[in-house]
């Protein structure tokens, strides 16, 4: 069998990869800075890493972690439930519901979370007694406000009201991202409004809702740190109690920092898998597009090797 020698034109078509010298130098520079920072952190005795390791699993710190998780879970669940109601009110054709939803969102997004917390904690100054009464039946229930609004309940109310305002805008934007053609197709199939919302709108809206909603959950976990100002024992307040007794301020703040990093990392991993689940169809399309772009390169290289 005759041996085919490659022609000069085939040698001229050899592909040479581009060298990114700027990318290499910038990566090296950043790695050197990172190495210097880590060396400074772990070799500085003032960080007192032994105290950090000893205090990381103290009973009071673990109790603070549990309180932080409770506040986050309650405020996120109730906040997004309220946000869903507010979003549907905003999208309704009733002008009163639209105005109420807009006003709620405007107020609770405009007032800082810390101010809201102080207002709810001191609500007894405005309403010393909280009572429920009906015309003709008189007073049905009455209780001192201080007995009802504890630090925990004040924190929950403030966090839920604050979260629902942001969740309403996220859910509204997600619902509006679904095209009108999808709604018309569902109506043509005879779906009711509830069925359209459940089977057509929400499954598609989740792709737009989940990324900002995941960020809101992580942000809400960190926002719970403000409850320390009303002496509610979360992670930060637990660390403050210890360092006020031992004067080891930096190590205990590092303990709180590490716990927040650990919890937000777990939530970030969960967010990644939930987003991947609801984006299954999009991921397959992206994979096909990527393969279609790379296919001509593979065919050209395979042809060049066979001819060589």
C-alpha positions as CSV (number, residue, x, y, z in Angstrom):
1,X,0.0,0.0,0.0
2,X,1.4,3.4,-1.0
3,X,2.4,5.7,1.7
4,X,0.9,9.2,1.4
5,X,3.2,12.0,2.5
6,X,1.5,15.2,3.8
7,X,1.7,18.1,1.5
8,X,3.1,21.5,2.6
9,X,-0.4,22.9,2.5
10,X,-1.5,20.3,5.1
11,X,1.4,21.2,7.4
12,X,0.5,24.9,7.1
13,X,-2.9,24.1,8.6
14,X,-1.4,23.0,11.9
15,X,-3.3,24.7,14.8
16,X,-1.1,26.3,17.4
17,X,-2.8,27.2,20.7
18,X,-2.7,30.8,21.8
19,X,-0.5,31.6,24.8
20,X,-2.1,33.8,27.4
21,X,0.9,35.4,29.1
22,X,-1.2,38.1,30.8
23,X,-3.5,35.5,32.2
24,X,-0.5,33.5,33.6
25,X,1.1,36.6,35.2
26,X,-2.1,37.9,36.7
27,X,-2.9,34.4,38.2
28,X,0.6,34.2,39.6
29,X,0.3,37.7,41.2
30,X,-3.0,36.9,42.8
31,X,-1.7,33.5,44.1
32,X,1.3,35.3,45.7
33,X,-1.0,37.8,47.4
34,X,-3.3,35.0,48.6
35,X,-0.3,33.1,50.0
36,X,1.0,36.1,51.8
37,X,-2.4,36.8,53.3
38,X,-2.9,33.2,54.5
39,X,0.7,33.2,55.9
40,X,-0.1,36.3,57.9
41,X,-3.4,35.0,59.2
42,X,-2.2,31.6,60.4
43,X,1.1,32.8,61.8
44,X,-0.2,35.8,63.7
45,X,-0.5,34.8,67.4
46,X,-3.1,37.6,68.0
47,X,-5.7,35.5,66.1
48,X,-5.5,32.9,68.9
49,X,-6.6,30.0,66.8
50,X,-6.5,27.7,69.9
51,X,-9.2,29.8,71.6
52,X,-11.2,29.7,68.3
53,X,-11.1,26.0,68.2
54,X,-12.0,25.6,71.8
55,X,-14.9,28.0,71.6
56,X,-16.3,26.8,68.3
57,X,-18.4,24.1,69.8
58,X,-19.3,25.6,73.2
59,X,-22.8,25.0,74.4
60,X,-23.8,28.7,74.2
61,X,-22.4,29.0,70.7
62,X,-24.4,25.9,69.5
63,X,-27.5,27.3,71.1
64,X,-26.9,30.5,69.2
65,X,-26.6,28.5,66.0
66,X,-29.9,26.8,66.6
67,X,-31.6,30.1,67.3
68,X,-30.1,31.6,64.1
69,X,-31.4,28.6,62.1
70,X,-34.9,28.9,63.7
71,X,-35.2,32.6,62.9
72,X,-34.0,31.9,59.3
73,X,-36.4,29.0,58.7
74,X,-39.4,30.8,60.1
75,X,-38.8,34.1,58.4
76,X,-38.0,32.5,55.0
77,X,-41.1,30.2,55.0
78,X,-43.5,32.8,56.3
79,X,-41.9,35.6,54.3
80,X,-42.1,33.8,51.0
81,X,-45.7,32.7,51.7
82,X,-46.6,36.3,52.4
83,X,-44.6,37.4,49.4
84,X,-46.5,35.0,47.1
85,X,-49.8,36.6,48.3
86,X,-48.4,40.1,47.8
87,X,-47.2,39.2,44.3
88,X,-50.6,37.8,43.3
89,X,-52.3,40.9,44.7
90,X,-49.9,43.1,42.7
91,X,-50.7,41.2,39.5
92,X,-54.4,41.2,40.0
93,X,-56.9,43.5,38.2
94,X,-58.2,44.8,41.5
95,X,-56.8,48.4,41.9
96,X,-57.3,48.2,45.7
97,X,-55.2,45.0,46.0
98,X,-52.6,46.4,43.7
99,X,-52.3,49.6,45.8
100,X,-52.1,47.8,49.1
101,X,-49.4,45.4,47.8
102,X,-47.4,48.3,46.3
103,X,-47.7,50.3,49.5
104,X,-46.6,47.4,51.7
105,X,-43.6,46.7,49.5
106,X,-42.7,50.4,49.3
107,X,-42.8,50.8,53.1
108,X,-41.0,47.6,54.3
109,X,-38.3,47.9,51.6
110,X,-37.7,51.5,52.4
111,X,-37.3,51.2,56.2
112,X,-34.0,49.6,57.4
113,X,-34.3,46.2,59.1
114,X,-32.8,47.5,62.3
115,X,-35.3,50.3,62.6
116,X,-38.2,47.8,62.0
117,X,-36.8,45.6,64.7
118,X,-36.7,48.4,67.2
119,X,-40.2,49.5,66.3
120,X,-41.7,46.1,66.9
121,X,-39.7,45.6,70.1
122,X,-41.1,48.8,71.5
123,X,-44.6,48.5,70.1
124,X,-45.9,48.5,73.7
125,X,-45.2,52.2,73.9
126,X,-47.8,52.7,71.1
127,X,-50.3,50.0,72.1
128,X,-49.9,49.0,75.8
129,X,-52.8,46.6,75.4
130,X,-53.6,44.4,72.4
131,X,-57.3,43.6,72.2
132,X,-59.7,42.0,69.8
133,X,-63.3,43.2,69.8
134,X,-66.3,42.9,67.6
135,X,-69.4,45.2,67.3
136,X,-72.2,43.8,69.4
137,X,-70.0,41.2,71.1
138,X,-67.6,43.4,72.9
139,X,-64.0,42.6,73.7
140,X,-63.1,39.0,72.9
141,X,-59.5,39.0,73.8
142,X,-57.1,41.4,75.6
143,X,-53.5,41.1,76.8
144,X,-50.6,43.4,77.7
145,X,-48.4,44.0,74.7
146,X,-45.3,43.3,76.7
147,X,-46.6,39.8,77.4
148,X,-47.2,39.1,73.7
149,X,-44.2,40.9,72.1
150,X,-41.1,39.1,73.5
151,X,-37.7,39.6,71.9
152,X,-38.2,36.4,69.9
153,X,-41.6,37.3,68.6
154,X,-40.5,40.9,67.8
155,X,-37.6,39.4,65.8
156,X,-39.8,37.0,63.9
157,X,-42.4,39.7,63.1
158,X,-39.7,42.1,61.8
159,X,-37.9,39.5,59.8
160,X,-41.0,38.1,58.2
161,X,-42.4,41.5,57.3
162,X,-39.0,42.6,55.8
163,X,-38.6,39.3,53.9
164,X,-42.1,39.2,52.5
165,X,-41.6,42.6,50.8
166,X,-38.5,41.5,48.9
167,X,-39.9,38.0,48.2
168,X,-43.0,39.7,46.6
169,X,-40.9,41.4,44.0
170,X,-38.9,38.3,43.3
171,X,-42.0,36.2,42.8
172,X,-43.7,38.9,40.7
173,X,-40.8,39.1,38.4
174,X,-40.6,35.3,38.0
175,X,-44.3,35.1,37.2
176,X,-44.1,37.9,34.6
177,X,-41.2,36.1,32.9
178,X,-43.5,33.5,31.6
179,X,-44.6,34.4,28.0
180,X,-48.2,35.2,27.2
181,X,-48.2,32.4,24.6
182,X,-47.9,29.8,27.4
183,X,-50.9,31.3,29.1
184,X,-52.9,31.3,25.9
185,X,-52.0,27.7,25.2
186,X,-53.1,26.7,28.7
187,X,-56.4,28.5,28.3
188,X,-56.9,26.8,24.9
189,X,-56.6,23.4,26.7
190,X,-59.3,24.4,29.1
191,X,-57.2,24.9,32.2
192,X,-58.7,26.9,35.1
193,X,-56.8,29.9,36.5
194,X,-55.6,27.8,39.4
195,X,-54.4,25.0,37.1
196,X,-52.6,27.6,34.9
197,X,-50.8,28.9,37.9
198,X,-49.9,25.5,39.2
199,X,-49.0,23.6,36.0
200,X,-47.9,26.3,33.6
201,X,-46.7,29.4,35.3
202,X,-44.9,28.2,38.4
203,X,-42.8,25.4,36.9
204,X,-41.4,27.9,34.3
205,X,-41.2,30.9,36.7
206,X,-39.1,28.8,39.2
207,X,-36.1,29.2,36.9
208,X,-36.3,33.0,37.3
209,X,-37.3,32.9,40.9
210,X,-34.8,30.5,42.4
211,X,-31.4,32.4,41.9
212,X,-32.6,35.6,43.6
213,X,-34.6,33.6,46.1
214,X,-31.5,31.6,47.1
215,X,-29.6,34.8,47.5
216,X,-32.4,36.1,49.7
217,X,-32.3,33.0,51.9
218,X,-28.6,33.4,52.4
219,X,-29.0,37.1,53.0
220,X,-31.7,36.5,55.6
221,X,-29.4,34.1,57.5
222,X,-26.9,36.9,57.8
223,X,-29.7,39.5,58.6
224,X,-30.6,37.6,61.7
225,X,-27.5,38.9,63.3
226,X,-29.3,42.2,64.0
227,X,-31.4,40.5,66.7
228,X,-28.4,40.7,69.0
229,X,-29.2,44.3,69.7
230,X,-32.4,43.2,71.5
231,X,-30.5,40.6,73.5
232,X,-31.8,37.6,71.6
233,X,-29.2,34.9,71.8
234,X,-28.2,34.1,68.2
235,X,-24.6,33.3,67.1
236,X,-23.3,36.8,67.4
237,X,-24.9,37.5,70.8
238,X,-23.6,34.3,72.1
239,X,-20.1,35.3,71.1
240,X,-20.5,38.7,72.6
241,X,-21.6,37.2,76.0
242,X,-18.4,35.1,76.0
243,X,-15.9,37.8,75.1
244,X,-17.5,40.3,77.5
245,X,-16.5,37.8,80.2
246,X,-13.1,36.7,78.8
247,X,-12.1,39.8,76.9
248,X,-11.1,37.6,73.9
249,X,-12.9,39.7,71.4
250,X,-11.2,38.7,68.1
251,X,-11.3,34.9,68.6
252,X,-15.0,35.0,69.5
253,X,-15.8,37.2,66.5
254,X,-13.9,34.7,64.4
255,X,-16.0,31.9,65.8
256,X,-19.2,33.7,64.7
257,X,-17.6,34.4,61.3
258,X,-16.7,30.8,60.8
259,X,-20.2,29.6,61.7
260,X,-21.8,32.1,59.3
261,X,-19.5,30.9,56.6
262,X,-20.3,27.3,57.3
263,X,-24.0,27.9,57.2
264,X,-24.0,30.0,54.1
265,X,-21.8,27.5,52.3
266,X,-24.3,24.7,53.1
267,X,-27.2,26.9,51.8
268,X,-25.2,27.7,48.7
269,X,-24.7,24.0,47.9
270,X,-28.4,23.4,48.4
271,X,-29.2,26.3,46.1
272,X,-26.9,24.9,43.4
273,X,-28.7,21.5,43.4
274,X,-32.2,23.0,43.5
275,X,-31.4,25.3,40.6
276,X,-29.9,22.5,38.6
277,X,-33.1,20.4,39.2
278,X,-35.4,23.1,37.9
279,X,-33.0,23.9,34.9
280,X,-32.8,20.4,33.5
281,X,-34.2,21.3,30.1
282,X,-32.0,24.5,29.8
283,X,-28.9,22.6,30.7
284,X,-29.5,20.0,28.0
285,X,-30.0,22.7,25.4
286,X,-26.8,24.4,26.5
287,X,-24.9,21.1,26.2
288,X,-26.2,20.6,22.6
289,X,-25.2,24.1,21.6
290,X,-21.7,23.7,23.1
291,X,-21.3,20.4,21.2
292,X,-22.5,21.9,18.0
293,X,-19.9,24.7,18.3
294,X,-17.1,22.3,19.0
295,X,-18.1,19.7,16.4
296,X,-16.4,21.4,13.4
297,X,-13.1,21.6,15.3
298,X,-13.2,17.9,16.2
299,X,-14.0,16.9,12.6
300,X,-11.2,19.1,11.2
301,X,-8.6,17.7,13.6
302,X,-9.8,14.1,12.9
303,X,-9.5,14.7,9.2
304,X,-6.0,16.2,9.5
305,X,-4.8,13.2,11.6
306,X,-6.2,10.7,9.2
307,X,-4.6,12.4,6.2
308,X,-1.3,12.7,8.1
